[in-house]
Amino acid sequence: MDEEELVEQQELFEHHRFRIDPGQTMLRIDKFLFDRIENISRTRIQNAANAGNILVNNNPVKPNYKVKPNDIIQILLPNPPRETEIIPENIPVNIIYEDEDVVVVNKDPGMVVHPAYGNYTGTLVNALMWHFKDLPLFQTGELRPGLVHRIDKDTSGILVIAKNEFALNRLSRQFYERTTDRKYIALVWGVPDPREGTIKNNIGRSVCNRKVMQVFPDGSKGKTAVTHYKIVEDLGYISMVECKLETGRTHQIRVHFSYIKHPLFNDDEYGGDRILKGTTFSRYQQFIRNCFKILPRQALHAKSLAFNHPVSGKRLFFDSELPGDMKQVIEKWRIYISGREKN
């Protein structure tokens, strides 16, 4: 597993809150914050303010606002990318929408999103740096593709990436405030009961294995995670499930369904790569092995995404077809259960 896959969704943002002392003299807010937040530039603070990400007493302010005694300041910042050289690479990437501010891609399974330890090349960000190579700010290295959310290497589906810092700030705020709408399709073992419901349990790093996540039902560790789901199709021993994310924790859908004893089909990290439902007949066992061969990853696809355009404010919605490996396995299951019903 890649180190980058373990970065939690909410760690893509920093959230700071300050209550101004009663004796504070009036001072520009960008100067005030520059003096109090480590490793930050005035430019980053000003960009955040211009995007509406600095609030004073719940109202957005500009960089020249003068802080006053008893003000309550809140600032949301997209985390800066790690200082890793990103080499543009001519890798095919499925771009489904692009304008001056954002690009929306449908990521193939098997592609890491961002360079990190063990995966410095061949990532989506490397591919986008090549795609943006003729844009002046990307040529000089001043800009990098701005990530506001990620999906796992072996999960396919839709991602939005910012092309400038203003868009990055605006999109970051939407993901932080949960005003985006994200839907996934998963294949899970068994038939969850109830057929439509909500899984709400804290998720954090596993105490036994730091490479995976686990549920903390007592809320003692981790962060709140909320997954709404409904069964789209009952396929006998597995189900096709639509999931709507309210939060975006690392491996959230995979961990939640494993916790309720319905792990994702062929998810080798959360127990779905074994035959968990069905018969002991050798024909059935071979059928499952064939399905695993067709779909050599967890059966999860980020199907749709809706967000407000960072500049125009227009609500945008993007949908995608299921990838070929998931489609093929679903069709095999449909044929299998229809044959079983005839017998």
N, C-alpha and C positions, 0 to 999 in steps of 0.2 A: 504494500500500500504506500502511496505517496504522502510525504509529509504535508503537502498542500491540501490533501483531502481532509486532513484532521483539523484544519482551521475552521473554527465555528463561524457560522453565518454572521452572528452579531458582532464578531470581532473585526468585521470589515469596517466598523464604525467606532468612533470614540465619542462618548457623550460626557460633557463637563457641565457642572452646575456651580455657580458662585452666588453667595449672598454678600452684597457690598456692605462694608462696615459703616456704622453711622458717622464716623469721622472722615470718610473718604473724600478727598478733594476731587473736583471735576477733572476727568481725564478721558481722552479719546479711547473708545472701547477696543480698537485694534491694538493700541499701545498697552492697555490694561491687560488684555489676554496674552499678548506676546511676552509680558513679564511673568506670567503665571503658569503657562503651559510649556512643558519641556519639548525641545526638538521641534519647534514650529517656526515658520517664517511669517512675517507680516503679510506676505502675498497670500498664503493659504488662509489666513484669518480673513483678509479682505474678500477673497473669492467666496468663502463661506457666507459672509455677511451679504454680499451681492446676490447670492442664490437664495437668501431668506433663511439661512440655517443658524443665524444668531438671533436669539429672542431675548428681549428685556421685558420682564413682567408680562410674558406671553405674547409680545408683539415684536415682529421682525424689525431690526434696525440696520442702518448703514454703518460702514466702517468709521465714519466721523462722529457717531453718536457719543455724547459725553456721559460717562457713568456718574450716577448720583448716589448719595447715601441710601441704603436699604433697597437698592435695585436687586432683582433676582435675574441673573444672567444664565442662559442655557445655550450651549453651542454643540452642534453636531458636525463632526468632521469625518470625511472618508479617510480611512487609514492610508498613508502613503505606501506605494509598492516597496517591497524589499529592494535593497541596493544590489540587484543582480543584473548584470548586463543581459539584455534581451536581444538575441540575434534574429533578425527577420529571416523567415524560412518560407520558401515557396511550397506551402502545403495546401491542398484543396480544402476549402471550408465552405459550408452551405449557408450563404448569406440570404436571408429571406426579406430583409428590409434594411435600408440605409439612407440616412440624410446627413446634414452637416454636424449633427449633434450625437446621434446614436447609431449603433449597428445592432441588428438582431440576427442571431445565428441559430441554426438547428444543428447541435453538436452530435457527431457520430459517437457511438460507444467505443471505448478504448482510447479516447483522446483525453489527456490531462489538460485542465483548463489553464493553469499558470505554472511557469517554471519554478521548481523548488528542488530540494535535495533529492538526487536520484533521477530527476527529470528536468534537465536544463534546456532540452531541445524537444522539438516535435509537439509542442503544446499549442493550444488554441491562441494564446497570446503571441507566440512566435509567428503563427500564421497571419494574425491580424497586423502585426508590425510590418510584414511583407505587403499585405493588402494596402496599408496606409503609407507605404514608403515614399509616395510622391507628394504627400502633404507636408508643407514646410516645417511645421513644429515637430512632426514625427521624424523628419530627416535630421533635425538638430539634436534630437534626443530630449527636447523639453517636454514632450508629451509621450505617454504610454497609454495603451488601451485601459480604460478605467473599469475595474470590476466592482460591481455592487452585490453580486451573488455568484455562487458557484454550484456546480453539480459534480458528483463523483466521476472519476475516470470512466467507469463502466456503466454509468447511467447516460442515456441519450436524451436529447431534447433541447428546448428553447432557452436561450440566455440573451439578456440585453447588456451591451457594453457601451460605456460613455466614450465619446471621442474628444471631449474637452472638459476642463475642470468645472465649468459652470454646470454642464449636464451631469457630471459626476456628483456634485454636491446636491443637485435637485433630486436625482434618482436615489442617492443614498438616503435622503430624508424619507422618501416614499417607502423604501424597504424597512427602514428603522421604525416608521410609524405604522407599518403593516397595511398600507393603502393599496398595495399591488394585489393582484389576484392570480395565484399560481395553482394550476391543476396538473396532477400526475396520473398516469395509468400504471398500475402494478399488477403482476400475477402473483397471487399468494397461495400457499398450501391451505387446503380446506375451505370452509365457508364460515366467515366470521359471523358471530351472533352477538348483537343484532346485526342485521344486514345493512343497516345504516346507523352510524353513530360517530362519537368523538372519542379519541384517545388523548388524555391529558395527563402526562407524567413528566417529571423532570428528567432531562437527559444530560449526562456528563461523561467525562472520560472514565473508562472502566478501571476499577481499582486493581484488577488482576492483569489486564493486558492494555497497555497505554495506546495500542494501535486501534482499538475499537471503542465504541461508546456503550453505555448501559443506562437502563432506567433506574431511577432512585424514587420508588413509589412513596417513600415517606417525606420526600422533598428535602432531605438532609444535605444533598449535594446537587450539582448540576444547575441547569436553568430550565424554566418553564418551557414546555414544548406541547403544542396543540395541533393534532391532525384530525380533520374531519374526513370521513370516508363513506362510500356507499358501493354496494356490489352492482356492477354493471352487467355481469354475465356469470352464471353458475356453470362451471365446466366439469362438474362431477367431483373430482378430488382436488381441483384447484379452482380459484375464482379470479375473474378480472375485476379489479377494484379501482374506482376513481378516488383520488385523494386530493383534498384541498388543504394547503398549508396555511396555518395562521401564524406560525413562527417558522424559522428556518435554521434549525440546529443541524450540526453535522450528522449525516446518516439518519435523519429523523424518521422517515417513513420505514426504513429498514429496521431500525431499533424498535420502534413502536409495534410493528407487526410481529416481530420476533417475540416481544414481551407478552403479547396476547396469544401466543402459541400458533400464529399463522405467518411464519417467516416467508419472505419473498422467494419465489421459485428460483432455484440455483444460486442463492446468495451464500457464497462459501464462508463469509465472515460471521453470519448470523444464523447459521444452522439450516439454511434452505437447500443445501446441495446434497441432501440425502432424501430417500424416498420416505416421506412422512405420512402419506395417506394412500389408501388403495389396497391392492391385493398382493399376495405373495407369488402369484402365477409368474412364471418366467417370461411369458409374452408381455405382461404388463411391465415387468422390471426392464425388459429390453426397450419397450416403448419410452419409458422415462429416460433411459440412457441416451436414446436417440434425440429426445427433446433437449437434454443437457448439451448434447453435441451441437445442435443447431443454435442454441442460446447459451453460449459459454460465459454467462455473466448474470448478475442479478436482473430480474425481469422488471425494469423500472424505466419509465420514459416521462420526461417533463413535457407534457403535451401542449399546454397553453399558458400564455402569460398576458396579463393586462396591466397597463400602467399609464400615467399621465405623461404626455410628452414634456420634457424638461423646459422647453422654451414656449411652445404654443399652449400648453396645458390641455391639449386635446387628448381624450382617452383613446389609447391604441390597444388593439387586441390582436394577438397572433396565435394561430392554432397550427398543429402539425399532425401528419399521419403517423401512425405507429411505425417504427422501423421494421425492416424486413424480417429480422430474426424473431421478433415478438409476434408478428403477423403469422409467420409460418407455424410457430408453436401453437398459437391459438387455434389455427385451422386444423392442426393435427388432433388437438383435444376435441374439437367439435366432431370430427370424423369418428374419433375413438368412442365418445359417449353415445353418438347416434347408433354405432354398431352394437354397443352394449345394450341399448334400449331395445333393439330389434331382436336380440337373443332373448 
